[in-house]
Amino acid sequence: MITKLLVGGAVVLGAVLGAAPANADDPSQSGTESSPFAALTAPAPRTAPANPGMTQELEQGIWAGLAG
């Protein structure tokens, strides 16, 4: 019983003291972005599907997946 208590306390203490700080800020950034996701950009421009009818099929598939 005491062994389980000591091991449990050591695990909790290790998790609290060994946890990395939850800070996602990059100190090299100036902080001028209006959105926290501004740094997540795609290298290629967004393009429409080659077949315009495919857009409708994709949308129907998404709605079918959400419904069922």
PDB file with SEQRES, HELIX, SHEET and CRYST1 records, atoms N, CA, C and O in Angstrom:
SEQRES   1 A   68  MET ILE THR LYS LEU LEU VAL GLY GLY ALA VAL VAL LEU          
SEQRES   2 A   68  GLY ALA VAL LEU GLY ALA ALA PRO ALA ASN ALA ASP ASP          
SEQRES   3 A   68  PRO SER GLN SER GLY THR GLU SER SER PRO PHE ALA ALA          
SEQRES   4 A   68  LEU THR ALA PRO ALA PRO ARG THR ALA PRO ALA ASN PRO          
SEQRES   5 A   68  GLY MET THR GLN GLU LEU GLU GLN GLY ILE TRP ALA GLY          
SEQRES   6 A   68  LEU ALA GLY                                                  
HELIX    1 AA1 ILE A    2  GLY A   18  1                                  17    
HELIX    2 AA2 PRO A   52  ALA A   67  1                                  16    
CRYST1    1.000    1.000    1.000  90.00  90.00  90.00 P 1           1          
ATOM      1  N   MET A   1       0.825  -1.189   0.000  1.00  0.00           N  
ATOM      2  CA  MET A   1       0.000   0.000   0.000  1.00  0.00           C  
ATOM      3  C   MET A   1       0.876   1.262   0.000  1.00  0.00           C  
ATOM      4  O   MET A   1       0.653   2.182  -0.788  1.00  0.00           O  
ATOM      5  N   ILE A   2       1.861   1.292   0.882  1.00  0.00           N  
ATOM      6  CA  ILE A   2       2.748   2.455   0.946  1.00  0.00           C  
ATOM      7  C   ILE A   2       3.597   2.540  -0.319  1.00  0.00           C  
ATOM      8  O   ILE A   2       3.885   3.637  -0.798  1.00  0.00           O  
ATOM      9  N   THR A   3       3.996   1.402  -0.859  1.00  0.00           N  
ATOM     10  CA  THR A   3       4.797   1.395  -2.085  1.00  0.00           C  
ATOM     11  C   THR A   3       4.006   1.999  -3.242  1.00  0.00           C  
ATOM     12  O   THR A   3       4.540   2.794  -4.016  1.00  0.00           O  
ATOM     13  N   LYS A   4       2.732   1.621  -3.359  1.00  0.00           N  
ATOM     14  CA  LYS A   4       1.883   2.173  -4.430  1.00  0.00           C  
ATOM     15  C   LYS A   4       1.717   3.675  -4.257  1.00  0.00           C  
ATOM     16  O   LYS A   4       1.721   4.417  -5.239  1.00  0.00           O  
ATOM     17  N   LEU A   5       1.572   4.123  -3.037  1.00  0.00           N  
ATOM     18  CA  LEU A   5       1.421   5.546  -2.766  1.00  0.00           C  
ATOM     19  C   LEU A   5       2.693   6.312  -3.124  1.00  0.00           C  
ATOM     20  O   LEU A   5       2.625   7.384  -3.724  1.00  0.00           O  
ATOM     21  N   LEU A   6       3.837   5.771  -2.763  1.00  0.00           N  
ATOM     22  CA  LEU A   6       5.109   6.424  -3.092  1.00  0.00           C  
ATOM     23  C   LEU A   6       5.360   6.447  -4.592  1.00  0.00           C  
ATOM     24  O   LEU A   6       5.815   7.456  -5.130  1.00  0.00           O  
ATOM     25  N   VAL A   7       5.066   5.345  -5.272  1.00  0.00           N  
ATOM     26  CA  VAL A   7       5.259   5.297  -6.723  1.00  0.00           C  
ATOM     27  C   VAL A   7       4.299   6.268  -7.405  1.00  0.00           C  
ATOM     28  O   VAL A   7       4.690   6.979  -8.330  1.00  0.00           O  
ATOM     29  N   GLY A   8       3.058   6.302  -6.958  1.00  0.00           N  
ATOM     30  CA  GLY A   8       2.084   7.239  -7.530  1.00  0.00           C  
ATOM     31  C   GLY A   8       2.503   8.681  -7.328  1.00  0.00           C  
ATOM     32  O   GLY A   8       2.393   9.503  -8.238  1.00  0.00           O  
ATOM     33  N   GLY A   9       2.988   8.986  -6.127  1.00  0.00           N  
ATOM     34  CA  GLY A   9       3.460  10.343  -5.851  1.00  0.00           C  
ATOM     35  C   GLY A   9       4.653  10.711  -6.706  1.00  0.00           C  
ATOM     36  O   GLY A   9       4.759  11.842  -7.178  1.00  0.00           O  
ATOM     37  N   ALA A  10       5.568   9.745  -6.911  1.00  0.00           N  
ATOM     38  CA  ALA A  10       6.735  10.009  -7.755  1.00  0.00           C  
ATOM     39  C   ALA A  10       6.329  10.258  -9.196  1.00  0.00           C  
ATOM     40  O   ALA A  10       6.905  11.114  -9.867  1.00  0.00           O  
ATOM     41  N   VAL A  11       5.341   9.519  -9.675  1.00  0.00           N  
ATOM     42  CA  VAL A  11       4.866   9.707 -11.053  1.00  0.00           C  
ATOM     43  C   VAL A  11       4.247  11.088 -11.208  1.00  0.00           C  
ATOM     44  O   VAL A  11       4.537  11.792 -12.175  1.00  0.00           O  
ATOM     45  N   VAL A  12       3.397  11.483 -10.265  1.00  0.00           N  
ATOM     46  CA  VAL A  12       2.753  12.803 -10.339  1.00  0.00           C  
ATOM     47  C   VAL A  12       3.801  13.904 -10.236  1.00  0.00           C  
ATOM     48  O   VAL A  12       3.768  14.867 -11.001  1.00  0.00           O  
ATOM     49  N   LEU A  13       4.722  13.767  -9.304  1.00  0.00           N  
ATOM     50  CA  LEU A  13       5.763  14.773  -9.135  1.00  0.00           C  
ATOM     51  C   LEU A  13       6.640  14.876 -10.384  1.00  0.00           C  
ATOM     52  O   LEU A  13       7.006  15.975 -10.801  1.00  0.00           O  
ATOM     53  N   GLY A  14       6.970  13.746 -10.969  1.00  0.00           N  
ATOM     54  CA  GLY A  14       7.761  13.758 -12.197  1.00  0.00           C  
ATOM     55  C   GLY A  14       7.024  14.388 -13.355  1.00  0.00           C  
ATOM     56  O   GLY A  14       7.617  15.086 -14.177  1.00  0.00           O  
ATOM     57  N   ALA A  15       5.722  14.139 -13.418  1.00  0.00           N  
ATOM     58  CA  ALA A  15       4.933  14.727 -14.500  1.00  0.00           C  
ATOM     59  C   ALA A  15       4.821  16.236 -14.347  1.00  0.00           C  
ATOM     60  O   ALA A  15       4.862  16.968 -15.336  1.00  0.00           O  
ATOM     61  N   VAL A  16       4.681  16.698 -13.119  1.00  0.00           N  
ATOM     62  CA  VAL A  16       4.541  18.138 -12.883  1.00  0.00           C  
ATOM     63  C   VAL A  16       5.874  18.861 -13.075  1.00  0.00           C  
ATOM     64  O   VAL A  16       5.929  19.898 -13.735  1.00  0.00           O  
ATOM     65  N   LEU A  17       6.934  18.321 -12.506  1.00  0.00           N  
ATOM     66  CA  LEU A  17       8.228  18.991 -12.584  1.00  0.00           C  
ATOM     67  C   LEU A  17       8.933  18.777 -13.921  1.00  0.00           C  
ATOM     68  O   LEU A  17       9.715  19.624 -14.350  1.00  0.00           O  
ATOM     69  N   GLY A  18       8.666  17.664 -14.572  1.00  0.00           N  
ATOM     70  CA  GLY A  18       9.355  17.354 -15.817  1.00  0.00           C  
ATOM     71  C   GLY A  18       8.622  17.805 -17.064  1.00  0.00           C  
ATOM     72  O   GLY A  18       9.136  17.651 -18.172  1.00  0.00           O  
ATOM     73  N   ALA A  19       7.429  18.360 -16.904  1.00  0.00           N  
ATOM     74  CA  ALA A  19       6.645  18.773 -18.059  1.00  0.00           C  
ATOM     75  C   ALA A  19       7.253  20.020 -18.695  1.00  0.00           C  
ATOM     76  O   ALA A  19       7.683  20.940 -17.999  1.00  0.00           O  
ATOM     77  N   ALA A  20       7.281  20.038 -20.008  1.00  0.00           N  
ATOM     78  CA  ALA A  20       7.778  21.200 -20.736  1.00  0.00           C  
ATOM     79  C   ALA A  20       6.725  22.303 -20.684  1.00  0.00           C  
ATOM     80  O   ALA A  20       5.532  22.001 -20.653  1.00  0.00           O  
ATOM     81  N   PRO A  21       7.123  23.546 -20.673  1.00  0.00           N  
ATOM     82  CA  PRO A  21       6.142  24.627 -20.658  1.00  0.00           C  
ATOM     83  C   PRO A  21       5.321  24.629 -21.944  1.00  0.00           C  
ATOM     84  O   PRO A  21       5.842  24.368 -23.029  1.00  0.00           O  
ATOM     85  N   ALA A  22       4.054  24.921 -21.808  1.00  0.00           N  
ATOM     86  CA  ALA A  22       3.143  24.923 -22.954  1.00  0.00           C  
ATOM     87  C   ALA A  22       3.189  26.285 -23.623  1.00  0.00           C  
ATOM     88  O   ALA A  22       2.249  27.071 -23.509  1.00  0.00           O  
ATOM     89  N   ASN A  23       4.270  26.559 -24.311  1.00  0.00           N  
ATOM     90  CA  ASN A  23       4.449  27.836 -24.974  1.00  0.00           C  
ATOM     91  C   ASN A  23       4.819  27.563 -26.419  1.00  0.00           C  
ATOM     92  O   ASN A  23       5.875  26.996 -26.699  1.00  0.00           O  
ATOM     93  N   ALA A  24       3.953  27.963 -27.334  1.00  0.00           N  
ATOM     94  CA  ALA A  24       4.193  27.705 -28.743  1.00  0.00           C  
ATOM     95  C   ALA A  24       4.720  28.939 -29.472  1.00  0.00           C  
ATOM     96  O   ALA A  24       4.854  28.928 -30.696  1.00  0.00           O  
ATOM     97  N   ASP A  25       5.013  29.987 -28.732  1.00  0.00           N  
ATOM     98  CA  ASP A  25       5.498  31.213 -29.364  1.00  0.00           C  
ATOM     99  C   ASP A  25       6.941  31.053 -29.795  1.00  0.00           C  
ATOM    100  O   ASP A  25       7.766  30.489 -29.077  1.00  0.00           O  
ATOM    101  N   ASP A  26       7.225  31.555 -30.972  1.00  0.00           N  
ATOM    102  CA  ASP A  26       8.588  31.546 -31.492  1.00  0.00           C  
ATOM    103  C   ASP A  26       9.214  32.895 -31.154  1.00  0.00           C  
ATOM    104  O   ASP A  26       8.731  33.923 -31.629  1.00  0.00           O  
ATOM    105  N   PRO A  27      10.260  32.922 -30.360  1.00  0.00           N  
ATOM    106  CA  PRO A  27      10.841  34.208 -29.979  1.00  0.00           C  
ATOM    107  C   PRO A  27      11.429  34.988 -31.149  1.00  0.00           C  
ATOM    108  O   PRO A  27      11.642  36.195 -31.033  1.00  0.00           O  
ATOM    109  N   SER A  28      11.694  34.332 -32.264  1.00  0.00           N  
ATOM    110  CA  SER A  28      12.246  35.052 -33.409  1.00  0.00           C  
ATOM    111  C   SER A  28      11.163  35.788 -34.200  1.00  0.00           C  
ATOM    112  O   SER A  28      11.478  36.621 -35.050  1.00  0.00           O  
ATOM    113  N   GLN A  29       9.904  35.488 -33.931  1.00  0.00           N  
ATOM    114  CA  GLN A  29       8.810  36.161 -34.623  1.00  0.00           C  
ATOM    115  C   GLN A  29       8.547  37.504 -33.957  1.00  0.00           C  
ATOM    116  O   GLN A  29       8.698  37.646 -32.744  1.00  0.00           O  
ATOM    117  N   SER A  30       8.156  38.480 -34.755  1.00  0.00           N  
ATOM    118  CA  SER A  30       7.915  39.815 -34.218  1.00  0.00           C  
ATOM    119  C   SER A  30       6.559  39.930 -33.546  1.00  0.00           C  
ATOM    120  O   SER A  30       6.331  40.875 -32.791  1.00  0.00           O  
ATOM    121  N   GLY A  31       5.650  38.992 -33.801  1.00  0.00           N  
ATOM    122  CA  GLY A  31       4.339  39.033 -33.177  1.00  0.00           C  
ATOM    123  C   GLY A  31       3.355  39.927 -33.898  1.00  0.00           C  
ATOM    124  O   GLY A  31       2.374  40.372 -33.301  1.00  0.00           O  
ATOM    125  N   THR A  32       3.594  40.201 -35.166  1.00  0.00           N  
ATOM    126  CA  THR A  32       2.716  41.097 -35.903  1.00  0.00           C  
ATOM    127  C   THR A  32       1.631  40.354 -36.673  1.00  0.00           C  
ATOM    128  O   THR A  32       0.792  40.992 -37.309  1.00  0.00           O  
ATOM    129  N   GLU A  33       1.624  39.027 -36.634  1.00  0.00           N  
ATOM    130  CA  GLU A  33       0.598  38.282 -37.358  1.00  0.00           C  
ATOM    131  C   GLU A  33      -0.754  38.497 -36.699  1.00  0.00           C  
ATOM    132  O   GLU A  33      -0.844  38.569 -35.474  1.00  0.00           O  
ATOM    133  N   SER A  34      -1.805  38.602 -37.502  1.00  0.00           N  
ATOM    134  CA  SER A  34      -3.132  38.802 -36.957  1.00  0.00           C  
ATOM    135  C   SER A  34      -3.769  37.494 -36.529  1.00  0.00           C  
ATOM    136  O   SER A  34      -4.718  37.504 -35.745  1.00  0.00           O  
ATOM    137  N   SER A  35      -3.274  36.369 -37.021  1.00  0.00           N  
ATOM    138  CA  SER A  35      -3.827  35.066 -36.711  1.00  0.00           C  
ATOM    139  C   SER A  35      -2.735  34.159 -36.162  1.00  0.00           C  
ATOM    140  O   SER A  35      -1.597  34.219 -36.627  1.00  0.00           O  
ATOM    141  N   PRO A  36      -3.059  33.318 -35.182  1.00  0.00           N  
ATOM    142  CA  PRO A  36      -2.032  32.400 -34.686  1.00  0.00           C  
ATOM    143  C   PRO A  36      -1.653  31.345 -35.715  1.00  0.00           C  
ATOM    144  O   PRO A  36      -0.629  30.678 -35.562  1.00  0.00           O  
ATOM    145  N   PHE A  37      -2.457  31.180 -36.757  1.00  0.00           N  
ATOM    146  CA  PHE A  37      -2.183  30.203 -37.795  1.00  0.00           C  
ATOM    147  C   PHE A  37      -1.565  30.834 -39.041  1.00  0.00           C  
ATOM    148  O   PHE A  37      -1.489  30.183 -40.083  1.00  0.00           O  
ATOM    149  N   ALA A  38      -1.127  32.082 -38.953  1.00  0.00           N  
ATOM    150  CA  ALA A  38      -0.581  32.781 -40.108  1.00  0.00           C  
ATOM    151  C   ALA A  38       0.695  32.130 -40.623  1.00  0.00           C  
ATOM    152  O   ALA A  38       0.992  32.214 -41.815  1.00  0.00           O  
ATOM    153  N   ALA A  39       1.452  31.483 -39.743  1.00  0.00           N  
ATOM    154  CA  ALA A  39       2.705  30.857 -40.162  1.00  0.00           C  
ATOM    155  C   ALA A  39       2.472  29.542 -40.889  1.00  0.00           C  
ATOM    156  O   ALA A  39       3.386  29.021 -41.527  1.00  0.00           O  
ATOM    157  N   LEU A  40       1.266  28.998 -40.804  1.00  0.00           N  
ATOM    158  CA  LEU A  40       0.953  27.726 -41.457  1.00  0.00           C  
ATOM    159  C   LEU A  40       0.469  27.994 -42.876  1.00  0.00           C  
ATOM    160  O   LEU A  40      -0.733  28.107 -43.118  1.00  0.00           O  
ATOM    161  N   THR A  41       1.387  28.093 -43.792  1.00  0.00           N  
ATOM    162  CA  THR A  41       1.032  28.381 -45.174  1.00  0.00           C  
ATOM    163  C   THR A  41       1.445  27.223 -46.068  1.00  0.00           C  
ATOM    164  O   THR A  41       2.384  26.486 -45.766  1.00  0.00           O  
ATOM    165  N   ALA A  42       0.742  27.083 -47.147  1.00  0.00           N  
ATOM    166  CA  ALA A  42       1.066  26.049 -48.124  1.00  0.00           C  
ATOM    167  C   ALA A  42       1.980  26.650 -49.183  1.00  0.00           C  
ATOM    168  O   ALA A  42       1.793  27.803 -49.573  1.00  0.00           O  
ATOM    169  N   PRO A  43       2.966  25.889 -49.654  1.00  0.00           N  
ATOM    170  CA  PRO A  43       3.875  26.439 -50.644  1.00  0.00           C  
ATOM    171  C   PRO A  43       3.222  26.620 -52.019  1.00  0.00           C  
ATOM    172  O   PRO A  43       3.676  27.449 -52.808  1.00  0.00           O  
ATOM    173  N   ALA A  44       2.183  25.870 -52.310  1.00  0.00           N  
ATOM    174  CA  ALA A  44       1.533  25.961 -53.618  1.00  0.00           C  
ATOM    175  C   ALA A  44       0.195  26.692 -53.480  1.00  0.00           C  
ATOM    176  O   ALA A  44      -0.463  26.585 -52.445  1.00  0.00           O  
ATOM    177  N   PRO A  45      -0.207  27.427 -54.505  1.00  0.00           N  
ATOM    178  CA  PRO A  45      -1.500  28.114 -54.431  1.00  0.00           C  
ATOM    179  C   PRO A  45      -2.648  27.103 -54.476  1.00  0.00           C  
ATOM    180  O   PRO A  45      -2.509  26.015 -55.036  1.00  0.00           O  
ATOM    181  N   ARG A  46      -3.761  27.469 -53.889  1.00  0.00           N  
ATOM    182  CA  ARG A  46      -4.934  26.615 -53.901  1.00  0.00           C  
ATOM    183  C   ARG A  46      -5.561  26.670 -55.287  1.00  0.00           C  
ATOM    184  O   ARG A  46      -5.712  27.746 -55.867  1.00  0.00           O  
ATOM    185  N   THR A  47      -5.921  25.516 -55.808  1.00  0.00           N  
ATOM    186  CA  THR A  47      -6.527  25.448 -57.127  1.00  0.00           C  
ATOM    187  C   THR A  47      -7.830  24.677 -57.043  1.00  0.00           C  
ATOM    188  O   THR A  47      -8.035  23.862 -56.142  1.00  0.00           O  
ATOM    189  N   ALA A  48      -8.697  24.945 -57.986  1.00  0.00           N  
ATOM    190  CA  ALA A  48      -9.969  24.239 -58.073  1.00  0.00           C  
ATOM    191  C   ALA A  48      -9.740  22.876 -58.713  1.00  0.00           C  
ATOM    192  O   ALA A  48      -8.767  22.701 -59.447  1.00  0.00           O  
ATOM    193  N   PRO A  49     -10.615  21.904 -58.450  1.00  0.00           N  
ATOM    194  CA  PRO A  49     -10.483  20.602 -59.111  1.00  0.00           C  
ATOM    195  C   PRO A  49     -10.566  20.754 -60.628  1.00  0.00           C  
ATOM    196  O   PRO A  49     -11.209  21.672 -61.137  1.00  0.00           O  
ATOM    197  N   ALA A  50      -9.911  19.847 -61.339  1.00  0.00           N  
ATOM    198  CA  ALA A  50      -9.898  19.913 -62.795  1.00  0.00           C  
ATOM    199  C   ALA A  50     -11.301  19.742 -63.365  1.00  0.00           C  
ATOM    200  O   ALA A  50     -11.633  20.355 -64.380  1.00  0.00           O  
ATOM    201  N   ASN A  51     -12.118  18.927 -62.735  1.00  0.00           N  
ATOM    202  CA  ASN A  51     -13.470  18.672 -63.198  1.00  0.00           C  
ATOM    203  C   ASN A  51     -14.442  19.405 -62.271  1.00  0.00           C  
ATOM    204  O   ASN A  51     -14.529  19.059 -61.092  1.00  0.00           O  
ATOM    205  N   PRO A  52     -15.184  20.418 -62.773  1.00  0.00           N  
ATOM    206  CA  PRO A  52     -16.111  21.158 -61.905  1.00  0.00           C  
ATOM    207  C   PRO A  52     -17.181  20.259 -61.287  1.00  0.00           C  
ATOM    208  O   PRO A  52     -17.654  20.546 -60.188  1.00  0.00           O  
ATOM    209  N   GLY A  53     -17.572  19.187 -61.961  1.00  0.00           N  
ATOM    210  CA  GLY A  53     -18.558  18.274 -61.410  1.00  0.00           C  
ATOM    211  C   GLY A  53     -18.038  17.525 -60.203  1.00  0.00           C  
ATOM    212  O   GLY A  53     -18.818  17.047 -59.380  1.00  0.00           O  
ATOM    213  N   MET A  54     -16.718  17.421 -60.092  1.00  0.00           N  
ATOM    214  CA  MET A  54     -16.122  16.716 -58.967  1.00  0.00           C  
ATOM    215  C   MET A  54     -16.376  17.459 -57.661  1.00  0.00           C  
ATOM    216  O   MET A  54     -16.483  16.836 -56.605  1.00  0.00           O  
ATOM    217  N   THR A  55     -16.471  18.772 -57.724  1.00  0.00           N  
ATOM    218  CA  THR A  55     -16.739  19.564 -56.531  1.00  0.00           C  
ATOM    219  C   THR A  55     -18.072  19.149 -55.924  1.00  0.00           C  
ATOM    220  O   THR A  55     -18.175  18.971 -54.711  1.00  0.00           O  
ATOM    221  N   GLN A  56     -19.073  18.997 -56.749  1.00  0.00           N  
ATOM    222  CA  GLN A  56     -20.392  18.576 -56.278  1.00  0.00           C  
ATOM    223  C   GLN A  56     -20.326  17.172 -55.670  1.00  0.00           C  
ATOM    224  O   GLN A  56     -20.935  16.915 -54.632  1.00  0.00           O  
ATOM    225  N   GLU A  57     -19.592  16.273 -56.315  1.00  0.00           N  
ATOM    226  CA  GLU A  57     -19.462  14.914 -55.795  1.00  0.00           C  
ATOM    227  C   GLU A  57     -18.742  14.909 -54.443  1.00  0.00           C  
ATOM    228  O   GLU A  57     -19.129  14.183 -53.527  1.00  0.00           O  
ATOM    229  N   LEU A  58     -17.706  15.717 -54.331  1.00  0.00           N  
ATOM    230  CA  LEU A  58     -16.989  15.807 -53.061  1.00  0.00           C  
ATOM    231  C   LEU A  58     -17.895  16.347 -51.955  1.00  0.00           C  
ATOM    232  O   LEU A  58     -17.900  15.828 -50.839  1.00  0.00           O  
ATOM    233  N   GLU A  59     -18.645  17.372 -52.268  1.00  0.00           N  
ATOM    234  CA  GLU A  59     -19.542  17.942 -51.285  1.00  0.00           C  
ATOM    235  C   GLU A  59     -20.619  16.956 -50.852  1.00  0.00           C  
ATOM    236  O   GLU A  59     -20.953  16.877 -49.670  1.00  0.00           O  
ATOM    237  N   GLN A  60     -21.167  16.200 -51.812  1.00  0.00           N  
ATOM    238  CA  GLN A  60     -22.167  15.182 -51.486  1.00  0.00           C  
ATOM    239  C   GLN A  60     -21.550  14.096 -50.599  1.00  0.00           C  
ATOM    240  O   GLN A  60     -22.195  13.616 -49.666  1.00  0.00           O  
ATOM    241  N   GLY A  61     -20.305  13.709 -50.887  1.00  0.00           N  
ATOM    242  CA  GLY A  61     -19.636  12.713 -50.077  1.00  0.00           C  
ATOM    243  C   GLY A  61     -19.380  13.186 -48.659  1.00  0.00           C  
ATOM    244  O   GLY A  61     -19.517  12.422 -47.703  1.00  0.00           O  
ATOM    245  N   ILE A  62     -19.012  14.438 -48.530  1.00  0.00           N  
ATOM    246  CA  ILE A  62     -18.783  15.004 -47.191  1.00  0.00           C  
ATOM    247  C   ILE A  62     -20.079  15.020 -46.396  1.00  0.00           C  
ATOM    248  O   ILE A  62     -20.112  14.621 -45.232  1.00  0.00           O  
ATOM    249  N   TRP A  63     -21.147  15.487 -47.037  1.00  0.00           N  
ATOM    250  CA  TRP A  63     -22.444  15.537 -46.330  1.00  0.00           C  
ATOM    251  C   TRP A  63     -22.943  14.135 -45.997  1.00  0.00           C  
ATOM    252  O   TRP A  63     -23.538  13.922 -44.940  1.00  0.00           O  
ATOM    253  N   ALA A  64     -22.707  13.185 -46.889  1.00  0.00           N  
ATOM    254  CA  ALA A  64     -23.127  11.802 -46.611  1.00  0.00           C  
ATOM    255  C   ALA A  64     -22.332  11.239 -45.431  1.00  0.00           C  
ATOM    256  O   ALA A  64     -22.888  10.525 -44.596  1.00  0.00           O  
ATOM    257  N   GLY A  65     -21.057  11.550 -45.357  1.00  0.00           N  
ATOM    258  CA  GLY A  65     -20.241  11.082 -44.247  1.00  0.00           C  
ATOM    259  C   GLY A  65     -20.658  11.712 -42.923  1.00  0.00           C  
ATOM    260  O   GLY A  65     -20.629  11.058 -41.881  1.00  0.00           O  
ATOM    261  N   LEU A  66     -21.043  12.980 -42.968  1.00  0.00           N  
ATOM    262  CA  LEU A  66     -21.485  13.651 -41.748  1.00  0.00           C  
ATOM    263  C   LEU A  66     -22.846  13.145 -41.284  1.00  0.00           C  
ATOM    264  O   LEU A  66     -23.124  13.104 -40.086  1.00  0.00           O  
ATOM    265  N   ALA A  67     -23.686  12.764 -42.230  1.00  0.00           N  
ATOM    266  CA  ALA A  67     -25.035  12.311 -41.886  1.00  0.00           C  
ATOM    267  C   ALA A  67     -25.034  10.886 -41.329  1.00  0.00           C  
ATOM    268  O   ALA A  67     -25.889  10.539 -40.514  1.00  0.00           O  
ATOM    269  N   GLY A  68     -24.093  10.075 -41.759  1.00  0.00           N  
ATOM    270  CA  GLY A  68     -24.157   8.677 -41.360  1.00  0.00           C  
ATOM    271  C   GLY A  68     -23.067   8.292 -40.506  1.00  0.00           C  
ATOM    272  O   GLY A  68     -22.989   7.137 -40.088  1.00  0.00           O  
TER     273      GLY A  68                                                      
END                                                                             
